[in-house]
Amino acid sequence: MEIFWYIIIGIVLTMFFVLDGYDFGTGIIHLFFAKKEKDKEVIAKSAGLFWDSNEVWLVAAGGMLFMAFPTFYASVFSGFYLPLIIVLWLIIFRAIGLEFRGQFKYQMWKDIWDTSFGVSSLLLALFFGIALGNIVRGVNLGGVENGISAHEGHYFFLPLWNSSFSPLTENPGVIDWFTIVIGLISVVTLAIHGANWVVLKTNSSINKKLKGVVFKLNITLSVLTVFSLFVWQIVNPNSLDNFIDKPYLMVFPMLYFTGLIGLFFIKKIKKDSHAFMLSTLLIVGGITSSLASLFPVILPSVNDIHEDLTIYNTAASEYGLSIALTWGIVGFILLFVYMIIQKRLMGGKIDKMDYGH
């Protein structure tokens, strides 16, 4: 049952980053490339019509995590308290940026909320990437200092950064040079995804330009990917062991590199949906590869005193997991029906759809 719920929660989280990921990316594109008011309005609309339904997946993931792996849930929600509060505020300002920009026609009013939408989206993409960096790097479980544990083995608390800014210290912070690299990969990936979404869903005047932007961002992403694989070996020399021991897991990195290579041909791709599928493969492949590299660990320990948190030592009881299965199936059906109906109602180009007035 632990593996079943691990897979289900992994699917739900991946769906969140695919769906809300294009909202983050749309905000980044809006911030840097939308200059005309008409483009700003339609690009904001391409995120505004979908963001609230997309974030349902994040709520579902949180609920399932609490139900299936309560020890892990308690550990990360206390240990990552500071960045989680920052993420909460960024989600709030991204939403009100979208909802408020169309309430008045004053240009200064629109500029304020456009900036709120764009900057919040950029920082959310960065912080979610940093969060992934923390998961694959590990944390100081138990608050060990000089070989002495200050807390229980599942407890930790991270400052936003430490003075060394290094992931190799005994007490790493949330932000260090390694997690920043993963954060930048997240920003570039979601910017590509957002650009493909804008092209897919709108008739913006910058759509042709965005294909060139995607090509350049893809070059940047390729460099960052190679660099991240190198520094990952420094931070965690055993990071590729799972792929060596279980070669079938290589299917996940292959998804990522299929998307990465395919996007180099963005200017030759005729169907906009194909480009969007390639950037979707980037996200799916990146997240699943990270999870596969850790399995069955879900939060590594950087000290030798406390063991890693795994799907086995953080899971709820077998009885609780089995009882939750029934309600999980019901919830999953409702979630997919909701998504399908919403996507069908918003099918095609959204330029003439009403939003924010």
N, C-alpha and C positions, 0 to 999 in steps of 0.2 A: 504493500500500500504506500510505503514511503516513496518508492520510485514513481508510482503512478501519480501521486500528488505533486512530486517534483516536476514531472513532465508537464502536467496540467498548468501549474503556476508558471513554468517557463514559457509555455505557449501564450498564456494570458499577458505576461510581461512583454513578450516579443510583439504581440498584437498591439499593445499600447505604444511601443516605440515606433512601430510601422505607421500606425494611424495618427497618433498625436505628434509623431516625429515630423510628419510633413507640415503640421501646424507650426512647430518650432522653426523648421526650415523656411517656411513661408514668411515668418516674422523676420528672419535674417535677410532674406531677399528683399523684403519690404523696406528694411532699414537702410540697406546699402545701394539698391538699384532702382527703386520706385521713385521717380522724380516728378512725373506729371500727376495731377490730382486724380485724373480718371484711372490711371494705373494703380495709384495708392488705394483708391476705393475698391477696385475689383480684386486686387491682391489680398487686401484685408478681408474682403468678403469670402474669398476662397478658404480662409482659415476660420472666419467667424461663423459660417454656416455649419461647421463640423466639430469645432473644438470641444463643446460640452458633451457630445455623444462619445467622442474619442476618449475622454478622460474617465468614462465609466470603466474602462479596462484597468486603469490604475487603481480605482476603488475596489474593483473585483479582486485584483492581485493582492492588495493589502488585506482584504477580508480572508482570502484563502490562505495567505501566509500565517495570519493569526490563528486560523483554525487548524492547519496541518502541522506547522512548525512553530509553536508558541515560544519556545526557548530562543530560537533564532530571531523571531519577531521582537521579543523583549530586549534582546541583546543589541540589535542594530538600531532600534528606535531610541534607545537611551544613549548608545555609543556615538551615533551620528546625529545627535540632537541638534547641534548648531547648524550644520548644512541642511537638515530637513526643515528647520524653521525658515532658513533663507529660501529654499525651494518653495515652501508654502507661500511666502510673500511674493515671489516671482510669478507663481501661478495666478495669484490674485491680481497683480498688476498687468499681466498679459491679458487676462479676461476683461478687466475693466477698460483696458486700452482699446480692445475690440468693440466693447459694448458702448463706450462713451463717445468715440470719435464722431459718430454720426448724429449725436443729439443736438448739436448746434452747428451753424454754418460759419462760425468765426474761424479764420485760418489759424490763429494762435492756439485755439482750443484743439483743433485737429492735430497740429504739430506736437502738442504735449502728449496726446494719447497715442499718436503714431510712434513717438519715441519710446513711450512706455511699452507698447506692443513689441517693438523691434528689439530693444535692449533686454527686456525680460525673456524673450524667446532665445536670444543669443546666450544669455547667462544660464538659462535652463538647460540648453544643449550642452554647455560647458560643464555644469554641475552634475548632470546625469552621467556624462563621460567620466568625470572625476570619481563619482560613486562607483562605477564599474572598476576603475583603477584601484580603488581601495579594496574592493572585493577580491580581485586577483592578486593584489600585493599582500593582503593580510593585515591584521591589527594585533596590538599587544593585549591579548586576552588575559584577564586577571590583573592587569596593571602591574606587571612584574618590573621591579627595579632592583638591580644588583643581586639578581637571583632570588629575590623575595617577592612573593605574590601578595598584593594588597587587597585583592577582592576574589570573589568566586571565579571559577574558570570560564564562565560564559560572559562575564561583565567586562566592559571596557568603556572608556570615554576619550574621544580624540579632540584635541584643540584644532582650530582651523589650519594652523601650521606650527612648526617648531623652528627654532633659531637656525638649525642646519639646513632646513628645506630639503632634507634627504629622506628617501624611503628605506634606507639601510640602517637607520638608527633604532635604538631599543624602543623608543616611544615616537613613532612617526605621527605626523599630523594628517589631517584630511587632504590638504593641498601640499604637494611636493613636486619635484621635477618629473617624476614618473607619472603621477596622476594628471599632471598638466598635459603631458603628451597624449594620454588617453582622452582627456577632455577635448583637446584640439582635434583629434580624430573624430570625436562625436560631433563637434561643431561643423567640420567640413562635410562629413557624411550627411548630416541632416540638412545642411545648406543645399547639397546636391539633390537630396530627396524633395526638399521644398521647391526648388527650381523646377524639377520635373513635374511636381504637382501643379504649379502655377501654369506651366505650358499645357498640361493635360486639361485643366478645368477652366481656363480663361482665354480670352482673345486679347490679352494685354499687348500693348505696342512693343514691349521689351522681350517678348517670347523668343524671337529669333536670337537676340543678344544673349539670352539665358542659356542657350545651347552652347555657345562659346564659353560662357562662365562655367558651365558644368564640366566642359573639357579641361579647362585650366584647374578647376578645383580637384578634378580627378587625378591630375598629375601631382598636385600637392598631397592628396590622400595616399597615393602610391608611395611617395617618399616617406610620409609619416608612418605608414604601415610597416615598411621595411625597418625603419628606425625603431619603432615600438617593439618589433620582434627581437631586435638586438638588445635593447635595454631591459626587456622582460626577462631575458636570460641572466642578466646581471642581478635583477631583483629576486627572481625565483628560478634557479638553475634547473629545477625539475618540472618546469611549466609544460614541457612537451612530452612528458613520460606517458600520459594517457593515450596520446596519438600513436606512440611507438608500441605500447602494449595492446592497444585495441585499434588496429588500422582502419576499421570501418568508421571510426569517428572522423576520419579525414573528409567525409562527405560534407561536414559543416564548413571547414575552411574552403572547400571547393566551391560552395555556394557563394562565399564572400568574394573569392577571386574571379568567379564567373561574372559577378556584377561589376567588379573593378575593371576587368579587361573589356567587358562589353561596353562600358561607358566611354571608352576611348573612341568608339565609333558613333558617338551621340549625334554628330552632324550628318551621318548617313542613315540614321534610323528614321523611317518615315512615319511609323505609328507612335504617337506620344505615349500610349499605354505601355509599349515595349520598354521605353526609357524608364518609365516609372517602375516597371517590374524589375529592372536591373538595379535601381537604387534600393528597392525593397529587398533584393537578394543581399545587398551590402549589409543592411541592418540585421536581417535574419541570420546571415552567415556569421557576422561579427559577434552577436549575442550568444548564439548557440555554440560557437567555437570556444568562447570564454567559459561557458558553463561546462562544456565537455572536457576542457583542460583541467577543471577542478574536481569533477565528479569522483566520489560522492561528497566531497568537501563543499560546503557553501560559504564558509568564512575561515580562511587559514589563520593560524596563530603564528606570530613572528618570534615567539619564545619557545623554549624546549620544556617548560614546566607544564603548560596546559595544552591539551590536545586540540586539534582543529574542531570547529563545529561542522558536523556532517548532517546529512538527512536522517541519519539513524539516531544520533544522540540529542537531537533537538526536536524530534517528531512527537506529536501527540500519541496517546495510546492507540493500539490497534482497533479497539472498540470505537473510539472517537473518530478515527479515520474512516472506518467502514460505515458508520452512521452518517457521516458527512457526505458520503458518496451519493446517496439518493438526492439530497438537496443540491449537491454540486452539479449533478446532471440537469436538474430542473433549472438551476441558475444559468448554466451554460447554454441551454436551449433558448431561454429568454434573452440572453446576451446576444446570441447570434441572430435571432429573429429581429431584435431591435436594430442591430447593425445593418442587416440586409434591407429592412424597410426604409431606414434613414438614407442609405446609399442609393436605393432605387428612386426615392423621392427627389434626391439631389443629383440624379444622373445627368450626364452631359455637361455642357458649358454653363457656368453659373452667372455670367455677366449681367443678365437681365433679371436675375432673382432678387427679391427684396430682402434687405438686411440692414439694420442699423438706422432706420428712419422712423 
